[in-house]
Amino acid sequence: MLKIEKTTYGNKREKRSEYVAQRFSPLLDKRKVLDVGCFNAPLRKLLKDADYTGVDFVGTPDIKINLQQCSKLPFDDNSFESVICIDVLEHLDNLHIIFKELIRVSNKNVIISLPNCWRDARMKIERGTGSFAHYGLQSETPKDRHRWFFNISQAHQFFKDHEKISGVSIENCFVTEKKKNNLISFLRHLRYPGEKYLNRYSQTIWVVYSKNKNT
């Protein structure tokens, strides 16, 4: 079973960026870093010793790129020591293309996170009422939405499959979830062991790839 790390950032983008800067500091500090889907690029200030470049089509990126319409990132192979893509791929129809581009432009590490879509939907579906962000049928075309619906197990398998497909090795893969009462957490683990627990309650899955030399 994947290791679970407790966090406090919840759905707050700035707090999540602080977590990323601290949790992955050995892979980001004093490195050339590409942040794909950076929005307002909060990591730019947090990674003071990094050579940082952020790309997105909204917010305040260094380079404006519409990832949804992108077939190739405007960088040479192996241009960045570390490439990060935090809760972005699920918004893209061309997820697989951008995923491979993350690997192409990195020469050392790629850090990716994906949300657990099942977790966000679980309670609303069980109750038979309510809505949840990035899904549903809206009256007008939404500016943003999730294009994929998956759980932790499926995302983990995707990450593992790409060790062979994309020529990378997994250095670390884990899930995060908000801190809960210890008794509640214990009872949940007891009732839903292993992957069932992860698919119901874990918030995010993270992977750290190292790029193989011949890739």
C-alpha positions in Angstrom: 0.0 0.0 0.0 1.2 3.5 -0.7 2.5 5.6 2.1 0.1 8.2 3.5 1.4 11.7 4.4 -0.8 14.0 6.5 -1.1 17.6 5.4 -2.9 20.7 6.3 -3.1 22.6 2.9 -6.5 21.2 1.9 -7.7 23.0 -1.3 -5.7 26.2 -0.8 -3.3 26.7 -3.7 -0.8 28.9 -1.8 -0.6 26.5 1.1 -0.1 23.6 -1.3 2.7 25.5 -3.0 4.4 26.0 0.4 4.1 22.2 0.9 5.7 21.5 -2.5 8.6 23.9 -1.9 9.3 22.4 1.5 8.6 18.7 0.7 10.6 18.6 -2.5 13.3 21.2 -1.7 16.2 18.8 -2.4 14.9 18.5 -6.0 14.1 22.1 -6.5 16.6 24.3 -4.7 19.4 25.7 -6.8 18.1 23.9 -9.9 16.6 25.0 -13.2 12.9 24.3 -12.6 9.9 24.3 -15.0 6.5 24.7 -13.4 3.8 23.5 -15.9 0.4 24.9 -15.1 1.7 27.4 -12.7 -1.3 29.9 -12.7 0.1 32.8 -10.6 3.4 31.1 -10.0 3.6 31.2 -6.2 6.6 28.9 -6.3 8.5 31.7 -8.0 8.9 33.5 -4.7 9.2 30.3 -2.6 12.1 28.9 -4.7 14.4 31.8 -4.3 17.6 29.9 -5.2 16.1 28.2 -8.2 16.2 29.2 -11.9 12.4 29.2 -12.2 10.2 29.2 -15.3 6.4 29.0 -15.0 4.1 28.3 -18.0 0.3 28.5 -18.2 -2.4 30.4 -20.2 -3.9 32.2 -17.2 -2.5 33.9 -14.2 1.0 35.4 -14.3 3.3 32.8 -15.9 6.7 33.6 -17.4 5.5 32.1 -20.7 1.9 31.9 -21.8 1.0 28.5 -23.2 -2.4 27.0 -23.7 -1.6 23.4 -22.6 -5.0 22.2 -23.9 -3.9 23.2 -27.5 -0.2 22.3 -27.1 1.4 19.3 -28.8 5.0 20.3 -27.8 6.4 22.5 -25.1 8.7 25.2 -26.5 11.8 23.9 -24.9 14.7 21.6 -26.1 15.1 18.1 -24.8 16.6 17.9 -21.3 16.3 21.7 -20.7 15.4 21.6 -17.0 16.8 19.7 -14.0 13.4 19.4 -12.4 9.9 19.7 -14.0 6.8 20.0 -11.8 3.1 19.6 -12.7 0.8 19.9 -9.8 -2.9 18.9 -10.2 -2.9 20.0 -13.9 -3.0 16.9 -16.2 -6.6 16.0 -15.2 -7.7 19.3 -16.8 -6.3 18.3 -20.2 -7.8 16.2 -23.1 -4.2 15.8 -24.3 -3.0 14.5 -20.9 -0.8 11.8 -22.4 0.9 14.2 -24.8 1.8 16.7 -22.1 2.8 13.9 -19.7 5.4 12.8 -22.3 6.5 16.4 -22.8 7.2 16.8 -19.1 9.6 13.9 -19.3 11.2 15.1 -22.6 12.2 18.5 -21.3 13.6 17.2 -18.0 17.1 15.9 -17.6 16.8 14.7 -14.0 13.5 14.7 -12.1 9.7 15.1 -12.8 7.3 15.7 -10.0 3.6 15.2 -10.7 0.5 15.2 -8.6 -3.1 14.1 -9.5 -6.2 14.5 -7.4 -8.3 11.6 -6.2 -11.5 12.3 -8.2 -13.4 9.5 -6.3 -12.9 11.2 -3.0 -14.5 14.5 -4.1 -17.5 12.7 -5.5 -18.0 10.0 -2.9 -20.2 11.7 -0.3 -22.3 13.5 -2.8 -23.1 10.3 -4.7 -23.8 8.4 -1.5 -26.2 11.1 -0.3 -27.8 11.4 -3.6 -27.6 15.2 -3.6 -25.1 18.0 -4.2 -22.4 18.8 -6.7 -18.7 18.8 -6.8 -16.1 21.1 -8.5 -15.0 20.6 -12.1 -17.7 18.1 -13.0 -21.4 18.2 -13.9 -23.5 19.7 -16.7 -23.4 23.5 -16.7 -25.7 25.8 -18.7 -22.7 27.5 -20.4 -19.3 26.2 -21.5 -17.1 26.2 -18.4 -13.7 27.9 -18.5 -12.2 24.9 -16.8 -13.2 21.4 -16.0 -11.7 18.0 -15.3 -11.5 15.8 -18.4 -10.7 12.6 -16.5 -12.3 10.7 -13.6 -10.1 8.3 -11.8 -9.1 7.0 -8.3 -5.8 6.5 -6.5 -5.4 2.9 -7.7 -5.8 3.9 -11.4 -3.4 6.9 -11.1 -0.8 4.7 -9.4 -1.0 2.1 -12.1 -0.7 4.9 -14.7 2.5 6.1 -13.0 3.9 2.5 -12.8 3.1 1.8 -16.5 5.1 4.7 -17.6 8.3 3.4 -16.1 8.4 1.1 -19.1 6.5 3.3 -21.6 8.4 6.6 -21.0 11.9 5.5 -19.8 11.7 6.8 -16.3 12.1 5.3 -12.8 9.9 6.0 -9.8 11.9 7.4 -6.9 8.9 8.0 -4.7 5.2 7.6 -4.9 2.8 8.4 -2.0 -0.6 9.9 -1.2 -1.5 12.9 1.0 -4.7 13.5 3.0 -5.9 16.1 5.5 -5.2 15.4 9.1 -8.1 13.7 10.8 -9.1 12.5 14.3 -7.0 9.4 15.1 -10.0 7.4 16.0 -11.9 8.3 12.9 -8.9 7.4 10.8 -8.4 4.1 12.6 -12.1 3.1 12.1 -11.9 4.0 8.4 -8.8 1.9 7.9 -10.5 -1.0 9.7 -13.7 -0.8 7.6 -12.0 -0.1 4.2 -8.5 -1.7 4.2 -5.8 -1.1 1.7 -6.6 0.4 -1.6 -10.3 0.8 -0.6 -9.3 3.3 2.0 -7.0 5.2 -0.4 -9.7 5.4 -3.1 -12.3 6.7 -0.6 -10.3 9.2 1.5 -6.9 10.1 0.2 -6.8 13.5 -1.5 -3.8 13.5 -3.8 -1.3 11.0 -5.3 2.3 12.2 -5.9 5.1 10.7 -8.0 8.7 11.6 -8.3 10.4 10.2 -11.4 14.0 10.1 -12.2 14.8 10.2 -15.9 16.8 7.3 -17.3 20.1 8.3 -19.0 19.2 6.8 -22.4 15.7 8.5 -22.5 
